[in-house]
C-alpha cells in the first residue's frame, strides 16, 4: 500500500521531468560502405514527449490505486 504511493510519486516526478527537459541520445548510422571505406553519420536525437506522458499517467494510476487501498 505504501510502496504504490511512493512509486506513484516517483513516476509522477520522472514524467514531469521528461516532459519539461527531455534527455538527448546519439544515434550512429552507416551511410556508405565500400570495402574497408565506411562513412558514418552521428545524429543527436531527443526522447519523444509521449514517453513522459506515459510515465506521468502510470504514476497517476499508481498513486490513485495506493490512495484507494488506503481508505
N, CA, C and O atoms as a Tinker XYZ file with bonds, in Angstrom:
   284  protein
     1  N      0.831000   -1.185000    0.000000    73     2
     2  CA     0.000000    0.000000    0.000000    64     1     3
     3  C      0.874000    1.247000    0.000000    63     2     4     5
     4  O      0.671000    2.140000   -0.823000    81     3
     5  N      1.834000    1.323000    0.901000    73     3     6
     6  CA     2.701000    2.493000    0.956000    64     5     7
     7  C      3.680000    2.512000   -0.234000    63     6     8     9
     8  O      4.069000    3.573000   -0.723000    81     7
     9  N      4.062000    1.318000   -0.677000    73     7    10
    10  CA     5.007000    1.225000   -1.792000    64     9    11
    11  C      4.390000    1.778000   -3.081000    63    10    12    13
    12  O      5.084000    2.413000   -3.875000    81    11
    13  N      3.102000    1.543000   -3.291000    73    11    14
    14  CA     2.476000    2.055000   -4.507000    64    13    15
    15  C      2.357000    3.581000   -4.466000    63    14    16    17
    16  O      2.435000    4.236000   -5.506000    81    15
    17  N      2.170000    4.148000   -3.276000    73    15    18
    18  CA     2.142000    5.613000   -3.156000    64    17    19
    19  C      3.502000    6.210000   -3.493000    63    18    20    21
    20  O      3.589000    7.200000   -4.220000    81    19
    21  N      4.561000    5.608000   -2.965000    73    19    22
    22  CA     5.912000    6.110000   -3.219000    64    21    23
    23  C      6.276000    5.928000   -4.692000    63    22    24    25
    24  O      6.832000    6.836000   -5.309000    81    23
    25  N      5.969000    4.770000   -5.253000    73    23    26
    26  CA     6.261000    4.515000   -6.665000    64    25    27
    27  C      5.477000    5.477000   -7.555000    63    26    28    29
    28  O      6.006000    5.963000   -8.555000    81    27
    29  N      4.238000    5.753000   -7.206000    73    27    30
    30  CA     3.435000    6.700000   -7.976000    64    29    31
    31  C      4.025000    8.097000   -7.949000    63    30    32    33
    32  O      4.083000    8.766000   -8.980000    81    31
    33  N      4.465000    8.544000   -6.781000    73    31    34
    34  CA     5.069000    9.874000   -6.673000    64    33    35
    35  C      6.379000    9.964000   -7.458000    63    34    36    37
    36  O      6.655000   10.978000   -8.100000    81    35
    37  N      7.180000    8.901000   -7.403000    73    35    38
    38  CA     8.438000    8.884000   -8.155000    64    37    39
    39  C      8.165000    8.923000   -9.657000    63    38    40    41
    40  O      8.836000    9.649000  -10.391000    81    39
    41  N      7.186000    8.149000  -10.116000    73    39    42
    42  CA     6.857000    8.139000  -11.544000    64    41    43
    43  C      6.277000    9.480000  -11.995000    63    42    44    45
    44  O      6.544000    9.920000  -13.114000    81    43
    45  N      5.495000   10.128000  -11.147000    73    43    46
    46  CA     4.960000   11.447000  -11.494000    64    45    47
    47  C      6.090000   12.449000  -11.634000    63    46    48    49
    48  O      6.107000   13.239000  -12.578000    81    47
    49  N      7.037000   12.424000  -10.701000    73    47    50
    50  CA     8.181000   13.339000  -10.778000    64    49    51
    51  C      9.019000   13.067000  -12.025000    63    50    52    53
    52  O      9.457000   14.001000  -12.697000    81    51
    53  N      9.241000   11.785000  -12.332000    73    51    54
    54  CA    10.017000   11.432000  -13.524000    64    53    55
    55  C      9.291000   11.847000  -14.803000    63    54    56    57
    56  O      9.918000   12.323000  -15.750000    81    55
    57  N      7.979000   11.667000  -14.829000    73    55    58
    58  CA     7.196000   12.051000  -16.004000    64    57    59
    59  C      7.227000   13.544000  -16.249000    63    58    60    61
    60  O      7.370000   13.986000  -17.389000    81    59
    61  N      7.093000   14.331000  -15.182000    73    59    62
    62  CA     7.154000   15.792000  -15.328000    64    61    63
    63  C      8.538000   16.208000  -15.811000    63    62    64    65
    64  O      8.656000   17.082000  -16.669000    81    63
    65  N      9.595000   15.584000  -15.263000    73    63    66
    66  CA    10.953000   15.905000  -15.698000    64    65    67
    67  C     11.155000   15.566000  -17.173000    63    66    68    69
    68  O     11.769000   16.339000  -17.909000    81    67
    69  N     10.637000   14.403000  -17.612000    73    67    70
    70  CA    10.799000   14.005000  -19.014000    64    69    71
    71  C     10.024000   14.919000  -19.962000    63    70    72    73
    72  O     10.444000   15.128000  -21.100000    81    71
    73  N      8.907000   15.461000  -19.507000    73    71    74
    74  CA     8.133000   16.371000  -20.354000    64    73    75
    75  C      8.828000   17.730000  -20.452000    63    74    76    77
    76  O      8.907000   18.318000  -21.530000    81    75
    77  N      9.328000   18.219000  -19.324000    73    75    78
    78  CA     9.928000   19.556000  -19.306000    64    77    79
    79  C     11.340000   19.587000  -19.886000    63    78    80    81
    80  O     11.689000   20.527000  -20.601000    81    79
    81  N     12.153000   18.580000  -19.592000    73    79    82
    82  CA    13.533000   18.539000  -20.086000    64    81    83
    83  C     13.845000   17.149000  -20.648000    63    82    84    85
    84  O     14.489000   16.340000  -19.980000    81    83
    85  N     13.391000   16.871000  -21.869000    73    83    86
    86  CA    13.619000   15.532000  -22.431000    64    85    87
    87  C     15.109000   15.273000  -22.670000    63    86    88    89
    88  O     15.810000   16.140000  -23.192000    81    87
    89  N     15.592000   14.094000  -22.295000    73    87    90
    90  CA    17.010000   13.778000  -22.489000    64    89    91
    91  C     17.347000   13.542000  -23.961000    63    90    92    93
    92  O     16.475000   13.222000  -24.769000    81    91
    93  N     18.626000   13.706000  -24.289000    73    91    94
    94  CA    19.125000   13.509000  -25.652000    64    93    95
    95  C     19.989000   12.252000  -25.686000    63    94    96    97
    96  O     20.622000   11.887000  -24.695000    81    95
    97  N     20.001000   11.608000  -26.833000    73    95    98
    98  CA    20.888000   10.476000  -27.048000    64    97    99
    99  C     21.404000   10.550000  -28.476000    63    98   100   101
   100  O     20.768000   11.145000  -29.347000    81    99
   101  N     22.559000    9.943000  -28.710000    73    99   102
   102  CA    23.132000    9.989000  -30.055000    64   101   103
   103  C     22.900000    8.660000  -30.762000    63   102   104   105
   104  O     22.920000    7.590000  -30.153000    81   103
   105  N     22.679000    8.766000  -32.068000    73   103   106
   106  CA    22.428000    7.598000  -32.897000    64   105   107
   107  C     23.437000    7.614000  -34.037000    63   106   108   109
   108  O     23.621000    8.638000  -34.695000    81   107
   109  N     24.086000    6.484000  -34.269000    73   107   110
   110  CA    25.090000    6.400000  -35.327000    64   109   111
   111  C     24.615000    5.432000  -36.403000    63   110   112   113
   112  O     24.203000    4.310000  -36.106000    81   111
   113  N     24.675000    5.881000  -37.668000    73   111   114
   114  CA    24.241000    5.049000  -38.788000    64   113   115
   115  C     25.336000    5.001000  -39.842000    63   114   116   117
   116  O     26.040000    5.984000  -40.073000    81   115
   117  N     25.467000    3.860000  -40.470000    73   115   118
   118  CA    26.400000    3.714000  -41.581000    64   117   119
   119  C     25.711000    4.200000  -42.851000    63   118   120   121
   120  O     24.670000    3.670000  -43.240000    81   119
   121  N     26.292000    5.206000  -43.492000    73   119   122
   122  CA    25.681000    5.812000  -44.672000    64   121   123
   123  C     26.208000    5.181000  -45.952000    63   122   124   125
   124  O     25.453000    4.945000  -46.896000    81   123
   125  N     27.510000    4.910000  -45.977000    73   123   126
   126  CA    28.150000    4.438000  -47.188000    64   125   127
   127  C     29.240000    3.446000  -46.811000    63   126   128   129
   128  O     30.021000    3.706000  -45.895000    81   127
   129  N     29.303000    2.313000  -47.505000    73   127   130
   130  CA    30.347000    1.332000  -47.233000    64   129   131
   131  C     30.825000    0.740000  -48.556000    63   130   132   133
   132  O     30.041000    0.207000  -49.341000    81   131
   133  N     32.120000    0.849000  -48.775000    73   131   134
   134  CA    32.743000    0.309000  -49.984000    64   133   135
   135  C     34.056000   -0.341000  -49.568000    63   134   136   137
   136  O     35.063000    0.346000  -49.397000    81   135
   137  N     34.050000   -1.647000  -49.406000    73   135   138
   138  CA    35.245000   -2.351000  -48.944000    64   137   139
   139  C     35.569000   -1.955000  -47.512000    63   138   140   141
   140  O     34.745000   -2.095000  -46.607000    81   139
   141  N     36.811000   -1.450000  -47.323000    73   139   142
   142  CA    37.226000   -1.003000  -45.993000    64   141   143
   143  C     36.818000    0.431000  -45.712000    63   142   144   145
   144  O     36.901000    0.881000  -44.569000    81   143
   145  N     36.381000    1.152000  -46.725000    73   143   146
   146  CA    35.980000    2.551000  -46.565000    64   145   147
   147  C     34.525000    2.616000  -46.111000    63   146   148   149
   148  O     33.634000    2.054000  -46.749000    81   147
   149  N     34.306000    3.302000  -45.013000    73   147   150
   150  CA    32.952000    3.400000  -44.472000    64   149   151
   151  C     32.698000    4.819000  -43.972000    63   150   152   153
   152  O     33.531000    5.401000  -43.278000    81   151
   153  N     31.544000    5.366000  -44.330000    73   151   154
   154  CA    31.149000    6.692000  -43.859000    64   153   155
   155  C     29.984000    6.523000  -42.887000    63   154   156   157
   156  O     28.990000    5.860000  -43.184000    81   155
   157  N     30.139000    7.139000  -41.725000    73   155   158
   158  CA    29.091000    7.041000  -40.710000    64   157   159
   159  C     28.563000    8.431000  -40.389000    63   158   160   161
   160  O     29.267000    9.432000  -40.524000    81   159
   161  N     27.310000    8.465000  -39.964000    73   159   162
   162  CA    26.668000    9.719000  -39.594000    64   161   163
   163  C     26.184000    9.593000  -38.155000    63   162   164   165
   164  O     25.529000    8.616000  -37.792000    81   163
   165  N     26.514000   10.595000  -37.338000    73   163   166
   166  CA    26.074000   10.604000  -35.956000    64   165   167
   167  C     25.052000   11.719000  -35.778000    63   166   168   169
   168  O     25.273000   12.850000  -36.211000    81   167
   169  N     23.941000   11.394000  -35.141000    73   167   170
   170  CA    22.833000   12.334000  -35.003000    64   169   171
   171  C     22.406000   12.415000  -33.547000    63   170   172   173
   172  O     22.304000   11.390000  -32.874000    81   171
   173  N     22.152000   13.630000  -33.051000    73   171   174
   174  CA    21.600000   13.825000  -31.709000    64   173   175
   175  C     20.087000   13.738000  -31.806000    63   174   176   177
   176  O     19.470000   14.444000  -32.604000    81   175
   177  N     19.496000   12.883000  -31.003000    73   175   178
   178  CA    18.040000   12.724000  -31.003000    64   177   179
   179  C     17.500000   13.030000  -29.611000    63   178   180   181
   180  O     18.208000   12.915000  -28.610000    81   179
   181  N     16.236000   13.420000  -29.573000    73   179   182
   182  CA    15.568000   13.725000  -28.316000    64   181   183
   183  C     14.508000   12.669000  -28.048000    63   182   184   185
   184  O     13.830000   12.204000  -28.964000    81   183
   185  N     14.374000   12.301000  -26.794000    73   183   186
   186  CA    13.344000   11.347000  -26.402000    64   185   187
   187  C     11.979000   11.957000  -26.696000    63   186   188   189
   188  O     11.746000   13.111000  -26.338000    81   187
   189  N     11.066000   11.220000  -27.336000    73   187   190
   190  CA     9.754000   11.782000  -27.670000    64   189   191
   191  C      8.967000   12.196000  -26.423000    63   190   192   193
   192  O      9.118000   11.605000  -25.353000    81   191
   193  N      8.133000   13.212000  -26.580000    73   191   194
   194  CA     7.363000   13.737000  -25.462000    64   193   195
   195  C      6.327000   12.776000  -24.923000    63   194   196   197
   196  O      5.962000   12.854000  -23.750000    81   195
   197  N      5.841000   11.862000  -25.765000    73   195   198
   198  CA     4.808000   10.934000  -25.313000    64   197   199
   199  C      5.335000    9.973000  -24.256000    63   198   200   201
   200  O      4.553000    9.434000  -23.471000    81   199
   201  N      6.645000    9.748000  -24.221000    73   199   202
   202  CA     7.219000    8.854000  -23.206000    64   201   203
   203  C      7.003000    9.448000  -21.813000    63   202   204   205
   204  O      6.632000    8.737000  -20.879000    81   203
   205  N      7.239000   10.756000  -21.683000    73   203   206
   206  CA     6.997000   11.421000  -20.407000    64   205   207
   207  C      5.531000   11.381000  -20.016000    63   206   208   209
   208  O      5.206000   11.245000  -18.837000    81   207
   209  N      4.641000   11.498000  -20.999000    73   207   210
   210  CA     3.215000   11.424000  -20.729000    64   209   211
   211  C      2.792000   10.051000  -20.241000    63   210   212   213
   212  O      1.948000    9.942000  -19.351000    81   211
   213  N      3.366000    9.005000  -20.811000    73   211   214
   214  CA     3.047000    7.641000  -20.382000    64   213   215
   215  C      3.536000    7.407000  -18.955000    63   214   216   217
   216  O      2.827000    6.818000  -18.139000    81   215
   217  N      4.753000    7.871000  -18.659000    73   215   218
   218  CA     5.301000    7.707000  -17.307000    64   217   219
   219  C      4.461000    8.489000  -16.300000    63   218   220   221
   220  O      4.177000    7.996000  -15.208000    81   219
   221  N      4.066000    9.703000  -16.665000    73   219   222
   222  CA     3.225000   10.520000  -15.788000    64   221   223
   223  C      1.868000    9.848000  -15.555000    63   222   224   225
   224  O      1.375000    9.817000  -14.428000    81   223
   225  N      1.276000    9.319000  -16.604000    73   223   226
   226  CA    -0.002000    8.629000  -16.479000    64   225   227
   227  C      0.089000    7.389000  -15.594000    63   226   228   229
   228  O     -0.808000    7.122000  -14.794000    81   227
   229  N      1.175000    6.634000  -15.742000    73   227   230
   230  CA     1.366000    5.451000  -14.892000    64   229   231
   231  C      1.518000    5.857000  -13.430000    63   230   232   233
   232  O      1.020000    5.173000  -12.536000    81   231
   233  N      2.205000    6.970000  -13.192000    73   231   234
   234  CA     2.346000    7.450000  -11.821000    64   233   235
   235  C      1.022000    7.870000  -11.217000    63   234   236   237
   236  O      0.766000    7.606000  -10.042000    81   235
   237  N      0.176000    8.518000  -12.003000    73   235   238
   238  CA    -1.140000    8.934000  -11.515000    64   237   239
   239  C     -1.994000    7.708000  -11.196000    63   238   240   241
   240  O     -2.708000    7.688000  -10.194000    81   239
   241  N     -1.918000    6.687000  -12.050000    73   239   242
   242  CA    -2.693000    5.464000  -11.803000    64   241   243
   243  C     -2.213000    4.776000  -10.530000    63   242   244   245
   244  O     -3.032000    4.343000   -9.719000    81   243
   245  N     -0.890000    4.670000  -10.341000    73   243   246
   246  CA    -0.374000    4.039000   -9.134000    64   245   247
   247  C     -0.717000    4.828000   -7.885000    63   246   248   249
   248  O     -1.054000    4.249000   -6.853000    81   247
   249  N     -0.634000    6.140000   -7.976000    73   247   250
   250  CA    -0.989000    6.982000   -6.835000    64   249   251
   251  C     -2.462000    6.829000   -6.495000    63   250   252   253
   252  O     -2.820000    6.731000   -5.322000    81   251
   253  N     -3.317000    6.806000   -7.506000    73   251   254
   254  CA    -4.737000    6.611000   -7.278000    64   253   255
   255  C     -5.042000    5.254000   -6.681000    63   254   256   257
   256  O     -5.900000    5.138000   -5.807000    81   255
   257  N     -4.348000    4.223000   -7.145000    73   255   258
   258  CA    -4.564000    2.878000   -6.599000    64   257   259
   259  C     -4.087000    2.803000   -5.148000    63   258   260   261
   260  O     -4.724000    2.157000   -4.316000    81   259
   261  N     -2.982000    3.453000   -4.850000    73   259   262
   262  CA    -2.481000    3.459000   -3.483000    64   261   263
   263  C     -3.399000    4.210000   -2.530000    63   262   264   265
   264  O     -3.576000    3.805000   -1.382000    81   263
   265  N     -3.981000    5.301000   -3.008000    73   263   266
   266  CA    -4.909000    6.059000   -2.179000    64   265   267
   267  C     -6.236000    5.311000   -2.003000    63   266   268   269
   268  O     -6.864000    5.407000   -0.949000    81   267
   269  N     -6.663000    4.570000   -3.027000    73   267   270
   270  CA    -7.920000    3.818000   -2.933000    64   269   271
   271  C     -7.779000    2.654000   -1.937000    63   270   272   273
   272  O     -8.729000    2.335000   -1.221000    81   271
   273  N     -6.608000    2.025000   -1.890000    73   271   274
   274  CA    -6.378000    0.931000   -0.945000    64   273   275
   275  C     -6.336000    1.456000    0.490000    63   274   276   277
   276  O     -6.717000    0.759000    1.431000    81   275
   277  N     -5.882000    2.660000    0.635000    73   275   278
   278  CA    -5.686000    3.235000    1.960000    64   277   279
   279  C     -7.019000    3.500000    2.672000    63   278   280   281
   280  O     -7.105000    3.382000    3.894000    81   279
   281  N     -8.050000    3.857000    1.909000    73   279   282
   282  CA    -9.343000    4.179000    2.529000    64   281   283
   283  C    -10.212000    2.961000    2.710000    63   282   284
   284  O    -11.328000    3.069000    3.218000    81   283
